[in-house]
Amino acid sequence: MPSARQGDIVRPILKWAGGKRQLLPELRRYYPARFDRYVEPFLGSGAVFLDCHNHGLLEGRAVRLSDINADVIGCYRMVRDAVDDVIECLLALEAGHREHGSRHFYEVRDSRFNPIRSGLKQAADGGMEYTPALAAMLIYLNRTGYNGLFRVNSRGAFNVPAGRYNKVRICDPENLRRLSSALAPPHVTLEVSLFEDALAGCVAGDFVYLDPPYAPLSRTAHFTSYTAGGFNGEQQARLQQIVIDLAGRGVQVLLSNSVAPEIRHLYKNSEDVRSAGLKARKVRARRAINSRGSGRGAVQEYLITNVR
């Protein structure tokens, strides 16, 4: 795999529960040597997309990025289309945070972000008509909120409390501009989409990376509320069936998930999975984002893939 160009490296702008930066050395072992198109339907922080971009693996290839979380896609579209305006707004939010700390966080969250967000028009694809100011607010709240979580309540309102950080970099203008450039080519698309819809058109030669909300390791470990609807066991089973179908069609698949019993049952103990040429491997990863301190640090995860 080509080495990343240090001066051009793009880093994720959003922190994300289950973000993949710590797992990248393991994931890179299963990037296919050849593929025609890259598809990622659970985009989140985009760490794997950016890792592939940083190593030059996506040059000249179609890239389809999507997420059901309309805030994420709305934010990235603004970074792509109006990055200087996003930077200007984010610098102002950073200055307010330096002066007022958590008081500023709650004022932005409750008096600006949630009220403005609730009144947004719906985009043609069912997403949100984000503005540069709203994108900057999302980045600010994500980077200064508790553990960098994105969480909404049953009414769809962002409800993460302020975090406790001695120092946090809120605005990195050069990295934002590099991300804007990475998203700008016409062969890169950003869509609000159900994972089923995003994967329906995949064909042999595609490389699909799947990072769904992880199945919880215990009854008290749920973190699936990246949208108001969550991600339950039925959807995990639906995803498994789609993964089997994709592998059977010659799509190169790489999926990450927890080592929860339901995932072991779906992928490790399934004859259909093995018949499709998929293997589930345990790898070690580090988790920096978790609502419980005991859930951070070294953990085991599954990588499921048909890439040899």
N, C-alpha and C positions, 0 to 999 in steps of 0.2 A: 504494500500500500504506500502511495507517495507520502512524503513527510509534509506536515502542515507548515505553511509559510508564516513564520512568527509575526511578522509585521502586519499580516492580513487576517489574523485569527479573529473570528467573531464569537463572542461569548453570549450565552442566554441573558436576556434582559429581565426575565421573570424567574423568581424562585418558584419551585413547584414540588409539592408532596410527591415523592417517588421520582424526582428529577434524576436524569441518567448520567450526570457528569462523572460521578464516582465509579460508575459501572462501565464507562467507555472502553477501558483496556480489554475487558472481557468481551464486550459486544463487537469490537473491531475484528476479533478472530472469526466472526461469522458474517462479515460483509462479503457478499459474493464478488468474485474477481471480475465477472462480466454481468451486466444487466442493462436493460433498455430504458426503464422508467423507475423512478423512486416514488413510493406512495407511503404516506404516514397519516393515518386517520385519527390518532389521539395525540395531537401535536404538543399541547402543554408548553413547556419551556423550549421545545425544539432542539434539545441538546444533541440528539442523534443526527437530525437533519444538518445541524451546524457542523457537527464533527465530519460528516461526509463532505459537506461544502468545503471545510477548512483543508481537507486532504485532497481536494480536487476531483473527487469521485463523481460529482454531479455535472461537470462541465459537458455541455452539449446534450444533456439528457433532460427529458421532461420530468418535472417534479410536481406531484400533487399533494398538497398539505391541507389537512382539514381537522376540524374539531367540532364537537357539538356545543362547546362553550363559546357562545357568540361574543363574549367580552374579549377572549383571547384573540380571535380572528379579527374583530374590530380594531383592537389595539395594534396588531401587526400590520393591518392594512394602512393605518395612519402613519406608522413608522415607515412603511414602504413609500407612501404617497406624499407625506408632508412632514418629513423628519425634522426639518429646521423649526417648524412650528411646535412640534412635540418637545424638542430640546428647550426652546424658549419657555414653554409652560412648566417643564420639569425643573428647570433651574430656579424658577420662582417658587415652586413647591419646596425645593431643597432649602432655599433661603428661609422660608417660613418654618420649616422643621428645625433648622439649626437654632432659630430664635425661640420657638415655643414648644418644641418636642411633641409629647403625646397630646397636648391640648390642640395643637395644629392638626394632628392626625385625625382626631374625632371631629373637628370642625369640617375638614375636607370630606371625610367619610359620610357624615350624617347631614350636613347642610349643603354639600355640593354634589359629590359623586352619586349617592343613591337617588336624590331627587331628580337630577338631570338624567341619569340612566333610566329611571322609570318612565320618563316621558319621551324616550327616543323613538323615532320612526323605525319600522321594520325594513330591512334591506330586501332586495329582490330574492335572495336565497334564504330568507328567514332569519338572517343575522341582524345585527344592530348597526344603525347609521352612526358610528362613532365619530367624534371630532378629535382634533389634536389635543385639546384641553382634557377631554375625558380619557384619552389614551395616556396622557401624562399622569393623571390622577390614579389610574389603575396601576401604572408602574410604581408610583410613589407609595401607594397603600400596600402593594405587594412587597416592596423592599423594606418597608418600615413596620409592617404588621407582624403579629405574633408568629414566629417561626416561618415567616414568608408564605403563609397559607393563602390559598384562594378558597373561600367557603361562602356559600349563600344559604339563607334560611328558606323555609317552605314558601315564603312569599317572593323569593328570588332576590332578596336584598343582601348585599355584601355585609357580613357581620363579624369579621375577624377583628379582635381587639388589637390595640397598639402593642408592639413588641418592646423588648428591653435591650437596646443596643448601645454600647459605648460609642462606636463609630460604625457608620454604614454609608457606603457610596450610593447615592440616589441617582445622580445623573452622570453618565459617561458619554459625552457627545461623540467622540470618535467611534466608540463601539456601536452606538446607535446608528451612525452613518454607515458603518460597515454592514450592519444588519439590513439597513434599507437597501444597500446595493445587492446583498445576497437575495433579497426577496423581489427585486425589481425586474429581472429578465422575464420576457413574455412566456417562457416555457415553465415558469414557476407559478402555480395557482394557489390561492388561499380561499378555502370554502368553509362555510358552516354546513356540516353534514353529519347525519347518522353514520356510524361506522359501517353498517350494512350497505348503505348507498355508496359510500366512498370505495368500498371493495368490490362492488358488483361488476365493474368493468375491467377488473384486473385480468391480465392474460399472461401466458407463458413468456418469460423474459423479464417480467416486472420483479422488482425487489420491494417487498412490503415489510415495514417495521411497525410492530404493534406494541403499544405501551398503555394498555387499558388501566383504569383505576384498579388497584390491586385488591384481591380478595383478602379480607381481614384475617389475621392469624388467630384472633380470639374474639369473643362476643363484645368485648369492650374496646376493640381496636379499630372500629369502623372509621374510615375516612373515605367516603364515596361522594360527598356533597360538593363536587366541583360544578355540578348543576343542581337545580332544585330537585330533579328526579332521581339523582344518585345512580348507582350501577350495581345491580343485584346479581344473585346467583343465576337467575334465568338468563340474564344477558351474558354472563360468563359462559354458560353452556351454549348459547347461540353463537358466540364468538368462536368457541371450539369447533363447532360444525362448519363454520365458514373457513377457518384455518385448514381443516381437513380437505375441504373442497378446493381451496386455493392450491394447496400442495399437489392435489390430484391433477390440477390443470397445468402444472409446471411452473407455477409462481414460486419464487424464492422467498420464503417467509422467515422472519425472525421475530419472536414474541418474548416479552419479559413479564413475569408475574411473581407473586409471593409463593412461598412453599406451604400455603394453607392446605388443609386436607382436601378441600373441594378442588383445588387446582391439581394436586397430586392425582386425585381420582380422574379428572378430566384428561390429563395429558400423560401421566406416568403409567397409569393402570389401564389405558385404553388400547385395545387391539386395533381399532380404527385409526388411531394416531400412528401407531407403528406401521400399519399397512400403507399409510400415506407417505412413509419415509421420514416422519418427524421423530425427533428425539428430544427428551426433556433432560437438561443437565443442571445440576445445582452449582451455583457460583457464589462467591462471597462478595458482598457489597457493603458500602457504608451509607447510613442514612443520617442526614443532618436535620431533616424536617420531620417532626412527629410531635403530637400533642402531649405525649408522655416521654419524660426523659429516658425511661427504660427502653423505649422504642428506637432510640438513636444509637449510632455506633455500628459495629460490625453485625451484619445479618446475612442469612442465606436467601437467595432468590433462584427462581427457575428461569432458564433460557430455553425456549422451545424453538427448534428450527429444523429445516430440511437442507440447509446449506452445509456442504461438506467441507 
